């Protein structure tokens, strides 16, 4: 019989929510700020690819390493250090004299953000249920929705784009201080009565009622699982859609559909806002209907929204399509993360989540950057068709993965040593990932 995850501490849950808001803020700034940035630095539209690629390299590196070393460094230290790094890098954004410096700062932001994202997702997958997992990611959508408003407000007030990044840097710095003050509170200390793996399944306990000791699973065993790699590809496709729509929607609505900059900025915020609202609403729906059904309906909704964006019609239809994409996409990332342990086994979950978050960073940069090159050489009208192709590919991959057998048992248990007097080794043994 499955046991629900332990109720997280209110203070840590609030910090986790705020951390995801902070992760989304910089993403929301770039789409609205890039036209001003490229004009300031006198670079072409496709130069955004340098910024995105640098951020991806940092994000991919830190998220994968965090997934493999989380048990060694501790999630509290990881969150405190990474948030501090991201805040300092955003200060660098606001004072960058040339594009090359901004690209370097993007690398540092990626290093900080990737570690925070991976660390919090791994922590949450083993501690939160579907409702809190969706709500946690909802706050990422809230952050990205606030980002365009901050940048639009700064530009409308006659300030430069640098002010937008400066405001967000200050907020990140406050959050970093909060993480420093709560480092020791971030221990995954789940009571035996509610000990559960990332899928919400009860884990074995010893005769003293404590969670049983874990065997160590080699890294190569994780990397051999097909479910690990199909999961990483799914994250590439999903995040490519989410970020591409948010990044290039402003350009589509202004240059392609004739909206003013102020109205288009509000519409981009509405897109990210629909992501937030969708995760709040569907966090409750997923608990009642199940992840499988919710994922299928959501993926179909993303394709419908992309088709609306692709239709060469008045701007209102494109805005509607963007909102549909955002609302439908809302539960996909959190539910895929939450069910990772079901697909790969609890012993491999932290590593798999690290790889998935790294893959998400890859999709968030390389595909939107490639679309920037395509748009620069053709027309911004191609955005809708590209989103539709990506959405259909994601549906096909999900259906293929759903027909494959599950990953099997969580890991290999090592028998207790005969005659052991240690009460923690006298019961069943469960696996652990130790980063080797």
C-alpha positions as CSV (number, residue, x, y, z in Angstrom):
1,X,0.0,0.0,0.0
2,X,1.4,3.4,-1.0
3,X,2.0,6.1,1.7
4,X,1.7,9.8,0.9
5,X,4.9,11.8,1.2
6,X,5.5,13.6,4.5
7,X,4.1,17.1,4.8
8,X,7.0,19.6,4.1
9,X,7.8,22.2,6.6
10,X,6.0,25.5,5.9
11,X,9.1,27.6,6.0
12,X,11.0,25.4,3.6
13,X,8.0,25.1,1.3
14,X,7.7,28.9,1.1
15,X,11.4,29.2,0.3
16,X,11.1,26.5,-2.4
17,X,8.2,28.5,-4.0
18,X,10.2,31.7,-3.9
19,X,13.3,30.0,-5.3
20,X,11.2,28.9,-8.3
21,X,9.9,32.4,-8.7
22,X,13.5,33.6,-8.9
23,X,14.4,30.9,-11.5
24,X,11.7,32.2,-13.8
25,X,12.4,36.0,-13.4
26,X,15.5,36.1,-15.7
27,X,13.8,34.0,-18.4
28,X,10.9,36.5,-18.5
29,X,13.2,39.5,-18.9
30,X,15.1,38.4,-22.0
31,X,12.2,38.1,-24.4
32,X,11.0,41.7,-23.8
33,X,14.5,43.2,-23.2
34,X,16.3,41.6,-26.2
35,X,15.2,44.2,-28.8
36,X,16.6,46.9,-26.6
37,X,19.7,44.9,-25.7
38,X,20.5,44.1,-29.4
39,X,20.1,47.8,-30.2
40,X,22.3,48.9,-27.3
41,X,25.1,46.5,-28.4
42,X,24.4,46.9,-32.1
43,X,24.1,43.1,-32.8
44,X,21.7,41.2,-35.0
45,X,18.6,39.4,-33.7
46,X,20.2,35.9,-33.9
47,X,23.0,37.0,-31.5
48,X,20.6,36.0,-28.7
49,X,21.9,32.5,-29.5
50,X,25.2,33.4,-27.8
51,X,23.4,34.4,-24.6
52,X,21.2,31.3,-24.6
53,X,24.1,28.9,-25.5
54,X,26.3,30.2,-22.7
55,X,23.4,29.9,-20.2
56,X,22.8,26.4,-21.4
57,X,26.4,25.3,-21.0
58,X,26.3,26.5,-17.4
59,X,22.9,25.2,-16.7
60,X,23.6,21.8,-18.2
61,X,26.9,21.4,-16.3
62,X,25.6,22.4,-12.9
63,X,22.3,20.5,-13.1
64,X,23.9,17.2,-14.1
65,X,26.6,17.5,-11.5
66,X,24.1,18.5,-8.8
67,X,22.0,15.3,-9.6
68,X,25.1,13.2,-9.2
69,X,26.6,14.9,-6.1
70,X,23.5,16.1,-4.2
71,X,23.8,13.4,-1.5
72,X,27.4,14.5,-0.8
73,X,27.1,18.3,-0.6
74,X,23.6,18.6,0.8
75,X,20.7,20.5,-0.7
76,X,21.0,23.4,1.7
77,X,24.6,24.3,0.8
78,X,23.8,23.8,-2.9
79,X,20.8,26.2,-2.8
80,X,22.6,28.9,-0.8
81,X,25.7,28.9,-2.9
82,X,24.0,28.6,-6.3
83,X,21.4,31.4,-5.6
84,X,24.2,33.7,-4.4
85,X,26.1,33.0,-7.7
86,X,23.0,33.7,-9.8
87,X,22.4,37.0,-8.0
88,X,25.9,38.2,-8.6
89,X,25.8,37.2,-12.2
90,X,22.5,39.2,-12.7
91,X,24.3,42.2,-11.3
92,X,26.8,41.6,-14.0
93,X,24.0,41.7,-16.6
94,X,23.0,45.1,-15.4
95,X,26.4,46.6,-15.9
96,X,27.7,44.7,-18.9
97,X,29.4,47.2,-21.3
98,X,29.5,44.8,-24.3
99,X,27.7,41.6,-25.4
100,X,30.7,39.4,-24.6
101,X,30.5,40.4,-20.9
102,X,26.7,39.7,-20.9
103,X,27.4,36.3,-22.4
104,X,29.9,35.5,-19.6
105,X,27.3,36.5,-17.0
106,X,24.8,34.3,-18.7
107,X,27.1,31.3,-18.2
108,X,27.3,32.1,-14.5
109,X,23.5,32.5,-14.2
110,X,23.2,29.1,-15.9
111,X,25.6,27.6,-13.4
112,X,23.6,28.9,-10.4
113,X,20.1,28.3,-11.9
114,X,20.9,24.7,-13.0
115,X,22.0,23.7,-9.6
116,X,19.0,25.3,-7.8
117,X,16.6,23.7,-10.3
118,X,18.1,20.3,-10.1
119,X,18.5,20.3,-6.3
120,X,15.0,21.5,-5.6
121,X,13.4,19.1,-8.1
122,X,15.3,16.2,-6.6
123,X,14.3,17.3,-3.1
124,X,10.7,17.9,-4.0
125,X,10.3,14.6,-5.9
126,X,11.2,12.7,-2.8
127,X,9.2,15.0,-0.4
128,X,6.2,16.6,-2.1
129,X,3.1,15.0,-3.6
130,X,1.5,15.9,-7.0
131,X,-0.3,19.0,-5.6
132,X,2.8,20.7,-4.1
133,X,4.9,19.6,-7.1
134,X,2.6,21.3,-9.5
135,X,2.3,24.4,-7.3
136,X,6.1,24.5,-7.0
137,X,6.5,24.7,-10.7
138,X,3.5,27.1,-10.9
139,X,5.7,29.6,-9.1
140,X,8.3,29.3,-11.8
141,X,5.5,30.3,-14.2
142,X,4.7,33.2,-11.9
143,X,8.3,34.3,-11.9
144,X,8.4,34.2,-15.7
145,X,5.1,36.1,-15.9
146,X,6.4,38.8,-13.6
147,X,9.7,39.1,-15.6
148,X,8.1,40.7,-18.7
149,X,6.2,43.1,-16.5
150,X,9.3,44.3,-14.7
151,X,11.1,44.8,-18.0
152,X,8.1,46.4,-19.7
153,X,7.6,48.7,-16.7
154,X,11.3,49.8,-16.7
155,X,11.3,50.5,-20.5
156,X,7.9,52.3,-20.3
157,X,9.3,54.5,-17.5
158,X,12.1,55.6,-19.8
159,X,14.7,53.5,-18.0
160,X,17.1,51.1,-19.8
161,X,16.9,47.4,-19.9
162,X,19.7,47.3,-17.3
163,X,17.2,48.4,-14.6
164,X,15.1,45.3,-15.2
165,X,18.1,43.0,-14.5
166,X,19.1,45.1,-11.5
167,X,15.8,44.8,-9.8
168,X,15.8,41.0,-10.3
169,X,19.4,40.8,-9.0
170,X,18.4,42.5,-5.8
171,X,15.5,40.0,-5.3
172,X,17.9,37.1,-5.9
173,X,20.3,38.4,-3.4
174,X,17.7,38.6,-0.7
175,X,16.7,35.0,-1.4
176,X,20.3,33.9,-1.3
177,X,20.6,35.3,2.2
178,X,17.5,33.4,3.3
179,X,19.0,30.1,2.0
180,X,22.3,30.8,3.9
181,X,20.3,31.3,7.1
182,X,18.4,28.0,6.6
183,X,21.2,25.7,5.3
184,X,20.8,23.1,8.1
185,X,17.1,22.9,7.8
186,X,17.3,21.4,4.3
187,X,17.7,17.8,5.3
188,X,15.5,15.1,3.7
189,X,14.4,13.8,7.1
190,X,11.2,11.9,6.4
191,X,9.6,10.1,9.4
192,X,9.5,6.3,9.1
193,X,5.7,6.4,9.3
194,X,5.6,8.3,6.0
195,X,8.9,7.4,4.3
196,X,8.3,7.3,0.6
197,X,10.2,7.3,-2.6
198,X,9.7,9.9,-5.3
199,X,6.7,8.1,-6.7
200,X,5.0,8.2,-3.3
201,X,5.6,4.5,-2.6
202,X,6.6,3.4,0.9
203,X,10.2,2.3,1.3
204,X,11.4,-0.5,3.4
205,X,12.2,0.1,7.1
206,X,14.3,-1.7,9.6
207,X,13.2,-3.5,12.8
208,X,13.6,-0.3,14.7
209,X,11.1,1.6,12.5
210,X,13.8,3.7,10.8
211,X,14.3,3.8,7.0
212,X,16.5,0.8,6.1
213,X,20.1,1.4,5.0
214,X,20.7,1.8,1.3
215,X,23.0,0.0,-1.1
216,X,25.1,2.0,-3.5
217,X,24.2,1.8,-7.2
218,X,27.0,2.5,-9.8
219,X,26.5,5.4,-12.2
220,X,26.8,3.0,-15.2
221,X,23.7,1.2,-14.1
222,X,21.7,4.5,-14.3
223,X,23.1,5.4,-17.7
224,X,22.2,2.0,-19.1
225,X,18.5,2.5,-18.6
226,X,16.5,3.4,-21.8
227,X,13.9,5.2,-19.6
228,X,16.6,7.6,-18.5
229,X,17.4,8.7,-22.0
230,X,13.8,8.8,-23.3
231,X,13.0,11.0,-20.3
232,X,15.8,13.4,-21.1
233,X,14.6,13.7,-24.7
234,X,11.0,14.4,-23.5
235,X,12.3,17.3,-21.4
236,X,14.3,18.7,-24.3
237,X,11.1,18.9,-26.5
238,X,8.8,20.2,-23.8
239,X,11.1,23.0,-22.6
240,X,11.9,23.9,-26.2
241,X,8.2,24.6,-26.7
242,X,7.7,26.5,-23.5
243,X,10.7,28.7,-23.8
244,X,10.5,29.3,-27.6
245,X,6.9,30.5,-27.2
246,X,7.8,32.9,-24.4
247,X,11.0,34.2,-26.0
248,X,9.7,34.9,-29.6
249,X,6.1,35.8,-28.8
250,X,6.9,39.4,-28.3
251,X,8.6,39.6,-31.7
252,X,5.7,37.7,-33.4
253,X,3.0,40.0,-31.9
254,X,4.8,43.3,-32.6
255,X,6.5,42.7,-36.0
256,X,4.3,39.9,-37.2
257,X,0.8,40.8,-35.9
258,X,1.1,44.6,-35.5
259,X,0.6,45.0,-31.7
260,X,2.3,47.9,-29.8
261,X,5.2,47.0,-27.6
262,X,3.3,47.7,-24.4
263,X,0.3,45.5,-25.4
264,X,2.6,42.7,-26.7
265,X,4.6,42.8,-23.4
266,X,1.3,42.3,-21.5
267,X,0.3,39.4,-23.8
268,X,3.7,37.7,-23.2
269,X,3.0,38.0,-19.4
270,X,-0.4,36.5,-20.0
271,X,1.2,33.5,-21.6
272,X,3.5,32.9,-18.6
273,X,0.6,33.7,-16.3
274,X,-1.5,31.0,-17.9
275,X,1.4,28.6,-17.1
276,X,1.1,29.6,-13.4
277,X,-2.7,29.4,-13.3
278,X,-2.6,26.0,-15.1
279,X,-0.2,24.6,-12.5
280,X,-2.3,25.8,-9.6
281,X,-5.5,24.4,-11.0
282,X,-4.1,21.2,-12.4
283,X,-2.1,20.4,-9.2
284,X,-5.5,19.4,-7.7
285,X,-6.7,17.8,-10.9
286,X,-3.6,15.5,-11.2
287,X,-4.2,14.1,-7.7
288,X,-7.7,13.0,-8.7
289,X,-7.4,11.9,-12.3
290,X,-3.9,10.5,-12.3
291,X,-0.7,11.7,-14.1
292,X,-1.2,9.6,-17.2
293,X,-4.5,11.1,-18.3
294,X,-3.5,14.6,-17.3
295,X,-0.3,14.3,-19.4
296,X,-2.1,13.1,-22.5
297,X,-4.7,15.8,-22.4
298,X,-2.1,18.5,-21.7
299,X,0.1,17.4,-24.6
300,X,-2.9,17.5,-27.0
301,X,-3.8,20.9,-25.7
302,X,-0.2,22.2,-26.5
303,X,-0.6,21.0,-30.1
304,X,-4.0,22.8,-30.4
305,X,-2.5,26.0,-29.0
306,X,0.5,25.9,-31.3
307,X,-1.9,25.4,-34.3
308,X,-3.7,28.6,-33.3
309,X,-0.5,30.5,-33.2
310,X,0.5,29.1,-36.7
311,X,-2.7,30.3,-38.4
312,X,-2.0,33.6,-40.2
313,X,-4.9,35.5,-38.6
314,X,-5.3,38.6,-36.5
315,X,-3.2,39.0,-33.3
316,X,-6.1,37.9,-31.0
317,X,-5.9,34.4,-32.3
318,X,-2.2,34.2,-31.8
319,X,-2.6,35.5,-28.2
320,X,-5.3,32.9,-27.6
321,X,-3.1,30.2,-28.9
322,X,-0.2,31.3,-26.6
323,X,-2.5,31.2,-23.6
324,X,-3.8,27.7,-24.6
325,X,-0.2,26.5,-24.9
326,X,0.7,27.9,-21.5
327,X,-2.3,26.5,-19.7
328,X,-2.0,23.1,-21.4
329,X,1.8,22.9,-20.8
330,X,1.4,23.7,-17.1
331,X,1.5,20.2,-15.5
332,X,3.8,18.5,-18.0
333,X,7.2,19.4,-16.4
334,X,6.2,18.8,-12.8
335,X,4.4,15.5,-13.5
336,X,7.3,14.1,-15.6
337,X,9.6,15.0,-12.8
338,X,7.4,13.6,-10.0
339,X,7.0,10.3,-11.8
340,X,10.7,9.8,-12.6
341,X,11.2,7.3,-9.8
342,X,8.3,5.2,-11.3
343,X,10.1,5.1,-14.7
344,X,13.7,4.6,-13.6
345,X,13.5,3.3,-10.0
346,X,14.1,5.2,-6.8
347,X,17.9,4.3,-6.8
348,X,18.4,6.2,-10.0
349,X,15.9,9.0,-9.5
350,X,18.2,11.8,-8.3
351,X,20.6,11.1,-11.2
352,X,17.9,10.9,-13.7
353,X,16.3,14.1,-12.5
354,X,19.7,15.8,-12.8
355,X,20.0,14.6,-16.4
356,X,16.5,15.7,-17.2
357,X,17.0,19.1,-15.8
358,X,20.2,19.4,-17.8
359,X,18.4,18.3,-20.9
360,X,15.7,20.9,-20.2
361,X,18.4,23.5,-20.2
362,X,19.6,22.3,-23.5
363,X,16.1,22.5,-25.0
364,X,15.6,25.9,-23.5
365,X,18.6,27.3,-25.3
366,X,19.6,25.4,-28.4
367,X,16.1,25.1,-29.9
368,X,15.0,28.8,-29.3
369,X,18.4,29.9,-30.6
370,X,17.9,27.8,-33.7
371,X,14.5,29.3,-34.2
372,X,16.1,32.8,-33.9
373,X,18.4,31.9,-36.8
374,X,15.4,30.6,-38.8
375,X,13.3,33.7,-38.0
376,X,16.2,36.0,-38.9
377,X,16.5,34.3,-42.3
378,X,12.8,33.9,-43.0
379,X,10.0,35.5,-41.0
380,X,8.8,35.5,-37.5
381,X,5.6,34.0,-38.8
382,X,7.4,30.6,-38.8
383,X,7.2,30.4,-35.0
384,X,3.7,28.8,-34.9
385,X,4.6,26.1,-37.3
386,X,7.8,25.3,-35.4
387,X,5.9,25.0,-32.1
388,X,3.4,22.7,-33.7
389,X,6.1,20.3,-35.1
390,X,7.7,20.2,-31.6
391,X,4.4,19.5,-29.9
392,X,3.5,16.6,-32.2
393,X,7.0,15.1,-31.7
394,X,6.5,15.3,-28.0
395,X,3.2,13.5,-28.2
396,X,4.7,10.8,-30.3
397,X,7.6,10.3,-27.8
398,X,5.3,10.2,-24.8
399,X,3.1,7.6,-26.5
400,X,6.1,5.5,-27.4
401,X,7.4,5.7,-23.8
402,X,4.0,4.8,-22.4
403,X,4.0,1.5,-24.3
404,X,7.4,0.4,-23.0
405,X,7.7,-1.7,-19.9
406,X,8.5,0.1,-16.6
407,X,12.1,0.3,-15.4
408,X,11.6,-2.5,-12.9
409,X,12.5,-2.6,-9.3
410,X,14.0,0.5,-7.7
411,X,17.4,-1.0,-7.3
412,X,19.3,-4.1,-6.1
413,X,19.2,-4.8,-2.4
414,X,22.2,-6.2,-0.7
415,X,21.4,-8.7,2.1
416,X,22.2,-7.8,5.7
417,X,25.3,-9.3,7.1
418,X,24.6,-12.4,9.2
419,X,24.9,-11.7,12.9
420,X,24.9,-7.9,12.5
421,X,24.1,-6.1,15.7
422,X,23.3,-2.8,14.0
423,X,19.6,-2.3,14.2
424,X,19.6,-0.3,11.0
425,X,20.9,-3.3,9.0
426,X,18.6,-5.9,10.5
427,X,15.7,-5.1,8.1
428,X,15.2,-4.7,4.4
429,X,17.8,-2.7,2.5
430,X,17.0,0.0,0.0
431,X,19.2,1.6,-2.7
432,X,20.9,4.9,-2.6
433,X,22.7,7.0,-5.2
434,X,26.1,8.1,-3.9
435,X,27.5,9.9,-6.9
436,X,30.1,7.3,-7.8
